[in-house]
Amino acid sequence: MAEVLVIGATGTTGSRVAAFLRGRGVPLRAASRTEGLAGHVRFDWADPKTHAPALSGVSAVYLVAPIGVAEPAPLVATFLAAAADQGVRRVVLLGSSAVPEGPTGMGALYRLVRTGMPEWTVLRPSWFAQNFTGGALALRARGGELLSATGEGRVAFIDAADIAAVAARALIDEPPHDTEHILTGPKPLSYAEVAEIVARHTGRPLRHRTVGADELARHFTAHGLPPDFAATLAELDTRIAAGSEDRVTDTVERLTGRPARTFREVYPAVS
Ligand SMILES: NC(=O)c1ccc[n+]([C@@H]2O[C@H](COP(=O)([O-])OP(=O)(O)OC[C@H]3O[C@@H](n4cnc5c(N)ncnc54)[C@H](OP(=O)(O)O)[C@@H]3O)[C@@H](O)[C@H]2O)c1
């Protein structure tokens, strides 16, 4: 039976997509750049020799695009052509609610999957609730402060498990979705509210501080992000400040049959 290739299977959404499919007995090929990782096939966007072996015998792909590559379209177009050659019919692409279809960057990938594959879905999730744990939280932390350039702007943060549940439906439902899904959590929150909820969860003080986009970009760069990516990310915060992510969709509930998880459910308060 043909397998589903999950790119980014060790990552935030891919690991959850893989777990979801495994739990339902769907034949799975989990991919990672790490050589010899148990239960994984080696796949590296930067090493095209790994693409064809990863695609052999595959019917559908969960596609997490190359990360940190400013213009991923050429790489992804070559990959999709190889996939179609090998008989892959369906691709589910992880996009972003913050990035509409367009001629450049991640937005250019939406048209590629829409026009290049017989069956396709573009997932455009809001910002991940998981951005406030581990290294992702460290990227925005300064002392006991959570930095953003979002001001009072609100985001309907989404649990990565909800993205994965929708991705799995798009991968295995008999009729292809052949559409773009905007995915959000159930309630928009400001970064000040987020800081308060995360502080109650960890038991450690955390307070939101609004900074300018330039200062935020410098902070991201100091924490290892390439300067152009840091600037892009900081710029997205200013769009949030202007209300770009202050919206809720019912897509998770419509497609999974249960409501999207709240931010407080992801970060329950410690008593
Ligand atoms: N964070 C958000 O709020 C948010 C919101 C909307 C959309 N997104 C989108 O979500 C995507 C992933 O974001 P994330 O930060 O959460 O990352 P992630 O999924 O946690 O980690 C990246 C994954 O990609 C794999 N990977 C990295 N470089 C690779 C390469 N060269 N070739 C093959 N695999 C590679 C890594 O696996 P190995 O290390 O095992 O190879 C890892 O599993 C991005 O496209 C981002 O735009 C994020």
Ligand as a Chemical Component Dictionary entry (heavy atoms), coordinates in Angstrom:
data_LIG
# 
_chem_comp.id                   LIG 
_chem_comp.type                 NON-POLYMER 
_chem_comp.pdbx_formal_charge   0 
_chem_comp.three_letter_code    LIG 
# 
loop_
_chem_comp_atom.comp_id 
_chem_comp_atom.atom_id 
_chem_comp_atom.alt_atom_id 
_chem_comp_atom.type_symbol 
_chem_comp_atom.charge 
_chem_comp_atom.model_Cartn_x 
_chem_comp_atom.model_Cartn_y 
_chem_comp_atom.model_Cartn_z 
_chem_comp_atom.pdbx_ordinal 
LIG N1  N1  N 0  5.608  29.118 14.092 1  
LIG C1  C1  C 0  4.483  29.651 13.655 2  
LIG O1  O1  O 0  3.761  30.338 14.380 3  
LIG C2  C2  C 0  4.056  29.380 12.238 4  
LIG C3  C3  C 0  2.792  29.824 11.827 5  
LIG C4  C4  C 0  2.367  29.526 10.513 6  
LIG C5  C5  C 0  3.208  28.805 9.676  7  
LIG N2  N2  N 1  4.436  28.392 10.117 8  
LIG C6  C6  C 0  5.290  27.625 9.208  9  
LIG O2  O2  O 0  5.635  26.383 9.800  10 
LIG C7  C7  C 0  6.839  25.912 9.220  11 
LIG C8  C8  C 0  7.684  25.206 10.255 12 
LIG O3  O3  O 0  7.922  26.039 11.296 13 
LIG P1  P1  P 0  8.551  25.582 12.681 14 
LIG O4  O4  O 0  9.418  26.711 13.098 15 
LIG O5  O5  O -1 7.474  25.117 13.610 16 
LIG O6  O6  O 0  9.531  24.390 12.320 17 
LIG P2  P2  P 0  9.467  22.879 12.780 18 
LIG O7  O7  O 0  8.365  22.181 12.055 19 
LIG O8  O8  O 0  9.433  22.741 14.262 20 
LIG O9  O9  O 0  10.874 22.338 12.382 21 
LIG C9  C9  C 0  11.334 22.218 11.107 22 
LIG C10 C10 C 0  11.241 20.769 10.598 23 
LIG O10 O10 O 0  11.739 20.785 9.278  24 
LIG C11 C11 C 0  12.805 19.881 9.160  25 
LIG N3  N3  N 0  13.825 20.539 8.346  26 
LIG C12 C12 C 0  14.527 21.665 8.621  27 
LIG N4  N4  N 0  15.362 21.935 7.607  28 
LIG C13 C13 C 0  15.182 20.964 6.690  29 
LIG C14 C14 C 0  15.776 20.673 5.425  30 
LIG N5  N5  N 0  16.760 21.422 4.902  31 
LIG N6  N6  N 0  15.342 19.592 4.746  32 
LIG C15 C15 C 0  14.377 18.789 5.244  33 
LIG N7  N7  N 0  13.805 19.001 6.445  34 
LIG C16 C16 C 0  14.202 20.070 7.159  35 
LIG C17 C17 C 0  13.302 19.570 10.572 36 
LIG O11 O11 O 0  13.627 18.207 10.640 37 
LIG P3  P3  P 0  15.085 17.573 10.864 38 
LIG O12 O12 O 0  15.851 18.548 11.720 39 
LIG O13 O13 O 0  14.815 16.263 11.541 40 
LIG O14 O14 O 0  15.618 17.418 9.490  41 
LIG C18 C18 C 0  12.048 19.803 11.407 42 
LIG O15 O15 O 0  11.311 18.619 11.512 43 
LIG C19 C19 C 0  7.464  27.096 8.498  44 
LIG O16 O16 O 0  7.274  26.899 7.124  45 
LIG C20 C20 C 0  6.644  28.280 8.983  46 
LIG O17 O17 O 0  6.535  29.278 7.995  47 
LIG C21 C21 C 0  4.878  28.661 11.373 48 
# 
loop_
_chem_comp_bond.comp_id 
_chem_comp_bond.atom_id_1 
_chem_comp_bond.atom_id_2 
_chem_comp_bond.value_order 
_chem_comp_bond.pdbx_ordinal 
LIG N1  C1  SING 1  
LIG C1  O1  DOUB 2  
LIG C1  C2  SING 3  
LIG C2  C3  SING 4  
LIG C2  C21 DOUB 5  
LIG C3  C4  DOUB 6  
LIG C4  C5  SING 7  
LIG C5  N2  DOUB 8  
LIG N2  C6  SING 9  
LIG N2  C21 SING 10 
LIG C6  O2  SING 11 
LIG C6  C20 SING 12 
LIG O2  C7  SING 13 
LIG C7  C8  SING 14 
LIG C7  C19 SING 15 
LIG C8  O3  SING 16 
LIG O3  P1  SING 17 
LIG P1  O4  DOUB 18 
LIG P1  O5  SING 19 
LIG P1  O6  SING 20 
LIG O6  P2  SING 21 
LIG P2  O7  DOUB 22 
LIG P2  O8  SING 23 
LIG P2  O9  SING 24 
LIG O9  C9  SING 25 
LIG C9  C10 SING 26 
LIG C10 O10 SING 27 
LIG C10 C18 SING 28 
LIG O10 C11 SING 29 
LIG C11 N3  SING 30 
LIG C11 C17 SING 31 
LIG N3  C12 SING 32 
LIG N3  C16 SING 33 
LIG C12 N4  DOUB 34 
LIG N4  C13 SING 35 
LIG C13 C14 SING 36 
LIG C13 C16 DOUB 37 
LIG C14 N5  SING 38 
LIG C14 N6  DOUB 39 
LIG N6  C15 SING 40 
LIG C15 N7  DOUB 41 
LIG N7  C16 SING 42 
LIG C17 O11 SING 43 
LIG C17 C18 SING 44 
LIG O11 P3  SING 45 
LIG P3  O12 DOUB 46 
LIG P3  O13 SING 47 
LIG P3  O14 SING 48 
LIG C18 O15 SING 49 
LIG C19 O16 SING 50 
LIG C19 C20 SING 51 
LIG C20 O17 SING 52 
# 
